[in-house]
Amino acid sequence: MKQRSFASSSFDARKKPARREKCLREMDQSVPWAKWLALMLPIHPTTGRRGRPPMPPLVM
């Protein structure tokens, strides 16, 4: 079990969701993520380049 911090206890006590949380929840409901991912995967680079590996398209 992790030890709780003062910050986590204050965030848990909030009753009203933050604007960012509300916006992300609405976006998650309105965007068809599976279709978007199917469009992005063929053109998204996976490997074969120098440097740091690319981030997954859903994270971007």
C-alpha positions, 0 to 999 in steps of 0.5 A: 500500500502506498503512503498518501501525500497531502496533495493526493488527499486534497485532490481526492476531497474535490467535488467539482471536476477540473475543466481539463478533466471535463474536457478530456471526458467529453473528448473521449466520448466524442472522438472515435479513437479506434477509427482514428488509430486505424488511420494513423497506424499505416503512416506513423513511423515505428522503427528504423530511424536513428535516435529515440523511438517514436511515441505511440500515436494515441499518446501523441 
